[in-house]
Amino acid sequence: MKKRNYAIALLIIISALAVQSCGPIVISSRPDIPPPPWFYPNRVENVRYVYFPEFMIYYDLTLRNYIYRNNNVWVRVNVLPPRYRTINLNRSRFVRVKTYRGDNISKYHRENNTTRRRTNTSSTRSRRN
């Protein structure tokens, strides 16, 4: 009986280590659509959105689509429009949005990113005469 309990405990420990060593996995409601090539493959992310502050683009890991602003309206698309095709998201800085899981990204963006700027054109410098 003791050998069986030890064997079961050893099997559970080995299984836990094997699952952990497999690497993270993205959990999504749309498993038929793979994650984009810029995202790390086989990685568990406890986030729903990834934000590219340089371009003001969000990526929804659950629905597997991009969200960007077009004429002051947030638009969801599966593929970015031609004007974004020249950017390389593999090399772009992104931020994991860990504090928001809702569907209304405009609310989150308004509350959390209103102070962020894409460029520093809003800063004023004093001029000396």
Buried (B, 14 or more C-beta within 10 A) or exposed (E): EEEEEEEEEEEEEEEEEEEEEEEEEBEBEEEEEEBBEBBEEEEEBEBBBBBBBEBBBBBBBBBBBBBBBEEEEBEEEEEBEEEBEEBEBEEEEBBEBEEBEEEEBEEBBEEEBEEEEEEEEEEEEEEEE
